[in-house]
Amino acid sequence: MSLHFDGVALDYGARPVLRDVTLHAAPGEVVAVVGRSGCGKSTLLSLAAGLLNPTRGAVTRPAGRVGFVFQDARLLPWLTLRENLRLVAPTLSGAQADDWLARVGLRGRGTDRPGQLSLGMAQRAAVARALAVQPELLLLDEPAGALDELTAADLRAELADLLRARPVTTLLVTHHPLEAALLADQVVVLGGRPATVQGTLRVPGARPRDPDDPAVAGTMRDLRALIARADRAAPGGGEAA
């Protein structure tokens, strides 16, 4: 099923945060939301997850399970990786949990605890946990934001492969144009105060994409130009608070 925001507005008390946000993610499509820090990108994810209700407008989300990958792994430190996965997917067998860990490069680490992992390994375990619930909707909140660029590149490649193997309607929040160019089918630029959709970009070519592909570089140029135009056009200009 698809994810649809129809004229969504959100206020925190008297402070407007989002205004007239409309976007659509078709079944199996990856939509990236790009914008300055503090512009309301993560708020969109909370609305998509049903953790917040819009002040006006409507959010239609796929029925069924939601997988959420946060900026940090948020694994329970007293549980093994296998137990962390089975906590959110109780019907998962130990072998099935180990299989999900293997898919993200953590073969044989099911009995490890989060404290035994690097940041990159922990974030890959968090991706496995989100996918293990067999979600109808996947929400990614800057999943590589806390990682060094080499580790982030590996995680993006693994995500691309996983989303090709099992397509799922996905909303990705990122401030990284390359991440959007590699993983998304469509990019939505959010900006202004209150935040609105400042523009959209359809990413050419099938996923997964090679970061060295000239087409990816072209998408990044187009995306940066769109962000710059949005900055100039948005009330107040520059970075949102």
C-alpha positions in Angstrom: 0.0 0.0 0.0 1.0 3.6 -0.4 1.8 6.4 2.0 0.0 9.7 1.4 0.2 13.1 3.0 -2.7 15.4 1.9 -2.4 19.1 2.9 -0.9 18.2 6.2 -0.3 20.9 8.8 1.1 20.5 12.3 1.2 23.1 15.1 3.1 22.7 18.4 0.8 24.9 20.6 0.8 28.3 18.9 3.9 27.6 16.8 3.2 26.3 13.3 5.8 23.6 12.2 4.4 22.2 9.0 2.1 23.7 6.5 0.2 22.2 3.5 2.6 19.2 3.1 1.5 16.9 0.3 3.6 13.9 -0.8 2.9 10.4 -2.1 5.0 7.2 -1.9 3.6 4.4 -4.1 3.8 0.8 -3.0 7.5 -0.2 -2.9 8.7 3.3 -3.6 11.4 5.1 -1.6 10.8 8.8 -1.1 13.5 10.8 0.5 12.8 14.1 2.4 15.7 16.5 2.3 16.0 19.8 4.1 18.0 21.9 6.6 18.4 20.8 10.2 15.4 21.6 12.3 13.0 22.1 9.3 10.6 19.3 10.4 11.9 16.3 8.6 11.7 14.0 11.6 8.3 15.4 12.5 7.1 14.0 9.1 8.3 10.6 10.2 6.4 10.8 13.5 3.3 11.7 11.5 3.9 8.8 9.1 4.3 6.4 12.1 1.1 7.6 13.7 3.0 9.0 16.7 1.6 12.4 16.0 -1.7 13.5 14.6 -1.9 16.4 12.1 -3.5 19.6 13.1 -5.1 19.8 9.6 -5.0 17.5 6.6 -4.7 13.7 6.5 -2.0 11.0 6.5 -2.9 7.7 4.9 -0.5 5.0 5.7 -0.3 1.3 4.7 -2.1 -1.0 7.0 0.2 -3.4 8.9 3.5 -3.2 10.6 5.9 -0.2 10.6 9.7 -0.6 10.7 11.6 2.3 12.1 15.4 2.9 11.9 16.5 5.9 14.1 19.6 8.0 13.9 21.1 5.8 16.6 20.6 2.1 16.9 18.5 2.0 20.2 19.3 -1.6 20.8 18.5 -2.9 24.3 22.0 -3.4 25.8 21.1 -6.3 28.1 19.7 -8.4 25.2 21.7 -10.3 22.5 21.2 -9.2 18.9 19.1 -12.2 18.3 16.9 -11.3 21.3 16.6 -7.7 20.2 15.1 -8.9 16.9 12.8 -11.4 18.5 11.6 -8.7 20.9 9.9 -6.8 18.0 9.1 -10.0 16.0 8.1 -12.6 18.6 7.3 -15.3 16.0 10.8 -15.1 14.6 12.8 -18.2 15.3 16.4 -18.0 16.5 17.6 -19.2 13.1 15.4 -16.6 11.3 16.8 -13.8 13.5 20.3 -15.0 12.6 19.4 -15.0 8.9 18.3 -11.3 9.1 21.6 -10.5 10.9 23.5 -12.3 8.1 21.7 -10.2 5.5 23.2 -7.0 7.0 26.7 -8.5 7.4 26.4 -9.7 10.9 26.6 -13.5 10.3 27.5 -15.3 13.5 26.9 -12.3 15.8 23.5 -13.3 17.1 24.7 -14.0 20.6 26.7 -10.7 20.9 25.3 -7.8 22.9 25.2 -4.3 21.6 28.2 -3.2 23.7 30.4 -5.6 21.7 29.6 -3.8 18.4 31.0 -0.8 16.6 28.6 2.0 15.7 28.3 0.8 12.2 27.6 -2.8 13.2 24.9 -1.6 15.7 23.2 0.4 13.0 23.2 -2.6 10.7 21.6 -4.6 13.5 18.9 -1.8 13.8 18.2 -2.2 10.1 17.8 -5.9 10.5 15.4 -5.4 13.4 13.3 -3.0 11.4 13.0 -5.4 8.5 12.5 -8.5 10.6 9.0 -7.4 11.4 8.2 -7.7 7.7 6.9 -4.1 7.5 4.4 -2.6 5.1 6.0 0.8 5.8 9.7 1.5 6.5 10.8 4.8 8.1 14.5 5.8 8.0 15.6 8.8 10.2 19.1 9.6 8.9 20.2 6.0 9.4 23.8 6.8 8.5 24.0 10.2 10.1 26.1 9.1 13.1 28.6 7.1 11.0 31.9 8.0 9.4 31.6 8.3 5.6 33.2 4.9 4.8 30.9 3.1 7.2 27.9 5.1 5.9 28.7 4.2 2.3 28.7 0.5 3.3 25.3 0.9 5.1 23.8 2.7 2.1 24.9 -0.1 -0.2 23.4 -2.7 2.1 20.1 -0.8 2.4 19.9 -0.5 -1.4 20.4 -4.3 -1.8 17.8 -5.1 0.9 15.2 -2.7 -0.6 15.7 -4.3 -4.0 15.3 -7.8 -2.6 12.2 -6.9 -0.6 10.5 -3.7 -1.9 8.7 -1.8 0.8 7.1 1.6 0.9 9.8 3.7 2.5 10.1 7.3 3.8 13.8 8.3 4.2 14.8 11.5 6.0 18.3 12.7 5.2 20.3 15.9 4.9 22.8 14.1 2.6 22.2 14.6 -1.1 24.2 11.5 -2.1 22.1 9.3 0.2 18.9 10.6 -1.5 20.4 10.2 -4.9 21.4 6.6 -4.3 18.4 5.3 -2.3 15.3 7.2 -3.4 13.0 7.1 -6.4 11.7 10.6 -5.5 13.1 13.4 -3.4 11.0 16.0 -1.6 12.7 19.2 -0.5 11.3 20.6 2.7 12.0 24.1 3.9 10.8 27.4 5.2 9.2 28.4 8.5 6.7 26.8 8.9 8.0 24.1 6.6 6.4 23.4 3.3 7.3 21.3 0.3 9.6 23.6 -1.7 10.1 21.2 -4.6 10.3 17.6 -5.8 12.8 15.6 -8.0 12.3 12.3 -9.7 15.5 10.3 -9.5 16.3 8.7 -12.9 17.5 5.1 -13.2 16.7 1.9 -11.3 18.0 1.1 -7.8 20.6 0.2 -6.7 22.8 2.9 -8.1 26.6 3.2 -8.3 27.9 6.3 -6.5 30.4 6.7 -9.2 27.8 6.8 -12.0 27.7 10.2 -13.7 23.9 10.1 -13.5 24.2 10.1 -9.7 26.4 13.1 -9.8 23.9 14.8 -12.1 21.1 14.1 -9.7 23.1 15.5 -6.8 23.7 18.7 -8.8 20.0 19.0 -9.6 19.2 18.4 -6.0 21.6 21.0 -4.6 20.2 23.5 -7.1 16.7 22.7 -5.9 17.7 23.1 -2.3 19.4 26.5 -3.0 16.3 27.8 -4.8 14.2 26.6 -1.9 16.5 28.5 0.5 16.1 31.7 -1.5 12.4 31.3 -1.9 11.5 30.3 1.7 10.4 33.0 4.1 13.4 34.3 6.0 15.8 32.3 3.8 18.8 30.2 5.0 18.7 27.5 7.6 15.5 26.8 9.5 15.5 27.0 13.2 
